[in-house]
Amino acid sequence: MSDKDKSQLQRPTDQISVFVKRKRTLTLVLLGIATIFTISVMVTDYSIIDGFDSIPKAIAWMIKNFIPDQKAFSRFPNILSKLIETALVSVAVTVTAAICAFFFSLLGTKTTKINPWIGRVVRIIAAFFRNVPDVVWAILLLFTFGQNILTGFFALFFYSFGSLTRTFIETIDEVSAACVEALHATGATYLQIVFQGIIPSSLPQIVSWVLYMIETNIRSSTLIGVLTATGIGALFDMYYKRMDFGSAGLVVLLIVISIIAIEAASNKIRKVIM
């Protein structure tokens, strides 16, 4: 038998062994997840049957209590004002974080060929800010700034800055490499590479990420508002604690409508610029 025939016979065997290894790995992962789930249920005394049984009761309670009534609609102007305030703060935070993240990402990207050690430090800083959730930032900043809008602003800013820096670095590395190499070959300066190469070629992706972060921050600002006693989150918390569930339900309804509207507008903008 020739070497060619042996190699042809060996290929199906190798493919089968790879398939078997993947199947074993998947089985082990599933068993591990099942084991962790079983231990968690036993430790927390969680009843799966009671959990599923409570879902219809919870839905019925929400339908009965969270439907906005006449009293809730009389508070509509105040609720709408707080919702607009929360949305504007989220937009301001995102735009500020995006500007800072873009110029910071230029130090971390490999495309601009800056010192690799500086690039590593930038990536570590971005990972730190990104991996700490905005709610945790809000809790930490409460000790310094107290319950005010500045706490919520910085909590959203730190998380947005870290996330956008990371995504901008990846966007610039993927989109602008060929363009930057061409400008390098023509003897372009650093500023010319940034403003004539990197920004034009990566701008659609950057705008898309900024729009996505605006959507995310509007969602997050509601929960952060509960902690910082500002915006629409504070209003919901006040109504809920007063057991004014109709007004709280109107707040939730307006938040959902605003998020859907902003997401629809963002999708249309993405389709135009991409």
C-alpha positions in Angstrom: 0.0 0.0 0.0 1.4 3.4 -1.0 1.9 6.3 1.4 -0.9 8.2 -0.4 -3.4 5.3 0.3 -2.3 5.2 3.9 -2.9 9.0 4.3 -6.3 8.7 2.8 -7.3 5.9 5.2 -5.9 7.9 8.2 -7.9 11.1 7.5 -11.3 9.6 8.3 -9.9 8.0 11.5 -8.5 11.4 12.5 -11.9 13.1 11.9 -13.6 10.4 13.9 -11.2 10.9 16.8 -11.7 14.7 16.8 -15.5 14.2 16.7 -15.3 11.8 19.7 -13.1 14.3 21.7 -15.6 17.1 21.0 -18.5 14.8 22.1 -16.7 13.9 25.3 -15.9 17.5 26.1 -19.5 18.6 25.5 -20.7 15.7 27.7 -18.3 16.7 30.5 -19.4 20.4 30.2 -23.1 19.5 30.4 -22.5 17.2 33.4 -20.6 19.9 35.1 -23.4 22.4 34.6 -25.9 19.9 35.8 -23.8 19.2 38.9 -23.4 22.9 39.7 -27.2 23.4 39.2 -28.0 20.5 41.5 -25.7 21.7 44.3 -27.0 25.3 44.0 -30.6 24.0 44.3 -29.7 21.9 47.4 -27.8 24.7 49.1 -30.4 27.4 48.5 -33.4 25.2 49.1 -34.9 26.3 45.8 -38.0 24.4 44.7 -38.3 24.2 40.9 -42.0 23.2 41.1 -42.8 26.2 43.4 -40.9 28.5 41.1 -42.8 27.6 38.0 -46.1 27.5 40.0 -45.5 31.1 41.1 -45.2 32.5 37.6 -48.9 32.6 36.7 -49.6 34.2 40.1 -47.0 36.8 39.6 -48.3 37.7 36.1 -51.9 37.9 37.5 -50.7 40.2 40.3 -48.8 42.5 37.8 -51.9 42.7 35.6 -54.1 43.6 38.5 -51.8 46.2 40.2 -49.4 47.6 37.6 -52.1 48.8 35.2 -51.9 52.7 35.2 -55.0 54.3 36.6 -56.3 57.9 36.4 -54.1 58.9 39.3 -51.1 57.6 37.5 -51.9 59.5 34.3 -52.3 62.7 36.2 -48.6 62.3 37.0 -47.7 61.8 33.4 -46.0 65.2 32.8 -43.7 64.7 35.8 -42.8 61.1 34.8 -42.1 62.2 31.2 -39.9 65.0 32.4 -37.8 62.7 34.5 -37.6 60.2 31.6 -36.3 62.8 29.3 -33.8 63.9 31.9 -32.5 60.4 32.3 -32.3 59.9 28.5 -30.4 63.2 28.0 -27.9 62.3 30.8 -27.3 58.9 29.2 -26.6 60.5 25.8 -24.3 63.1 27.4 -22.4 60.3 29.3 -22.1 58.1 26.2 -20.8 60.9 23.9 -18.3 62.1 26.5 -17.1 58.6 27.1 -16.9 57.9 23.4 -14.7 60.9 22.7 -12.3 60.0 25.6 -12.3 56.3 24.6 -11.5 57.1 21.0 -8.4 59.1 21.7 -7.4 56.6 24.4 -7.9 53.7 22.1 -5.4 55.2 19.6 -2.7 54.5 22.2 -3.9 50.9 22.6 -4.3 49.9 18.9 -1.6 48.1 17.0 -2.5 49.9 13.8 -0.9 53.2 14.9 2.3 51.3 15.9 2.8 53.1 19.2 5.0 51.5 21.9 3.6 48.0 22.6 4.0 48.5 26.4 1.8 51.6 26.3 -0.7 49.5 24.3 -0.8 46.8 26.9 -1.3 49.3 29.7 -4.2 50.9 27.8 -5.8 47.5 27.3 -5.4 46.6 31.0 -7.0 49.9 32.0 -9.9 49.4 29.6 -10.5 45.9 30.8 -10.6 47.0 34.4 -13.2 49.7 33.8 -15.2 47.4 31.5 -15.3 44.4 33.9 -16.6 46.4 36.9 -20.4 46.8 36.3 -21.9 50.3 36.3 -24.0 49.4 39.3 -20.9 48.5 41.3 -19.3 51.8 40.2 -22.4 53.6 41.5 -22.2 51.8 44.9 -18.5 52.7 45.2 -19.0 56.3 44.2 -21.9 56.7 46.7 -19.3 56.9 49.5 -17.6 59.8 47.8 -20.3 61.9 46.0 -23.4 60.7 47.8 -26.8 60.4 46.2 -26.8 62.9 43.3 -26.7 63.0 39.6 -22.9 63.2 39.5 -22.6 59.7 41.0 -24.8 58.3 38.3 -22.9 60.2 35.6 -19.5 58.9 36.7 -20.8 55.3 37.2 -22.1 55.2 33.6 -19.0 57.0 32.3 -16.4 54.6 33.8 -18.2 51.5 32.4 -18.9 53.1 29.0 -15.3 54.4 28.8 -13.9 50.9 29.4 -16.3 49.1 27.0 -16.0 51.7 24.2 -12.2 51.8 24.5 -12.0 48.0 24.0 -14.4 48.0 21.1 -12.8 51.0 19.4 -9.3 49.3 19.6 -10.7 46.2 17.9 -12.6 48.2 15.3 -9.5 50.3 14.4 -7.4 47.1 14.2 -9.8 45.4 11.9 -11.0 48.2 9.7 -8.1 50.6 9.3 -5.0 48.4 8.9 -4.7 48.5 5.1 -5.5 52.2 5.0 -2.9 53.0 7.6 -0.2 51.0 5.8 -0.9 52.9 2.6 -0.6 56.2 4.4 2.6 55.1 6.1 4.1 54.2 2.7 3.4 57.8 1.4 5.1 59.3 4.4 2.0 60.7 6.2 2.4 62.1 9.7 0.6 60.6 12.8 -2.1 63.2 12.7 -2.7 62.7 9.0 -3.0 59.0 9.6 -5.6 59.5 12.4 -7.7 62.1 10.6 -7.4 60.9 7.0 -7.1 57.2 7.6 -8.4 55.9 10.9 -11.4 58.1 11.4 -12.9 57.9 7.9 -12.5 54.1 7.6 -13.7 53.2 11.1 -16.3 56.0 11.7 -19.4 53.9 10.7 -18.5 51.1 13.2 -17.7 53.6 15.9 -21.0 55.4 15.5 -22.8 52.0 15.6 -21.1 51.2 18.9 -21.9 54.6 20.3 -25.6 54.1 19.4 -25.6 50.7 21.1 -24.0 52.1 24.2 -26.7 54.9 24.4 -29.3 52.2 24.4 -27.5 50.3 27.1 -26.9 53.3 29.3 -30.6 54.3 29.2 -31.5 50.9 30.5 -28.7 51.0 33.2 -29.5 54.6 34.3 -32.9 53.4 35.5 -31.4 51.0 38.0 -28.6 53.5 38.9 -31.2 56.1 39.5 -32.7 53.9 42.2 -29.3 53.9 44.0 -28.5 57.6 43.5 -32.1 58.9 44.0 -32.1 60.7 40.7 -34.0 60.5 37.4 -36.7 58.1 36.4 -35.2 55.4 38.7 -35.8 57.5 41.8 -39.3 58.2 40.7 -40.1 54.5 40.2 -38.5 53.7 43.6 -40.7 56.4 45.3 -43.9 55.2 43.8 -43.1 51.6 44.5 -42.3 52.2 48.2 -45.5 54.2 48.5 -47.3 51.2 47.0 -48.6 53.4 44.3 -48.3 50.5 41.8 -50.3 52.2 39.1 -47.9 55.1 38.8 -44.9 52.7 39.0 -46.5 50.7 36.2 -46.7 53.8 34.1 -43.0 54.5 34.7 -42.1 51.0 33.6 -44.4 51.3 30.5 -42.8 54.6 29.4 -39.3 53.2 29.9 -40.1 50.2 27.7 -41.6 52.4 25.0 -38.6 54.8 25.0 -36.1 52.0 24.8 -38.0 50.4 21.9 -38.2 53.7 20.1 -34.5 54.5 20.6 -33.5 51.0 19.5 -35.7 51.3 16.3 -34.1 54.7 15.6 -30.6 53.3 16.2 -31.2 50.4 13.8 -32.3 52.8 11.0 -29.3 55.0 11.5 -27.0 51.9 11.4 -28.6 50.8 8.2 -27.9 54.2 6.6 -24.2 54.5 7.8 -23.1 50.9 7.3 
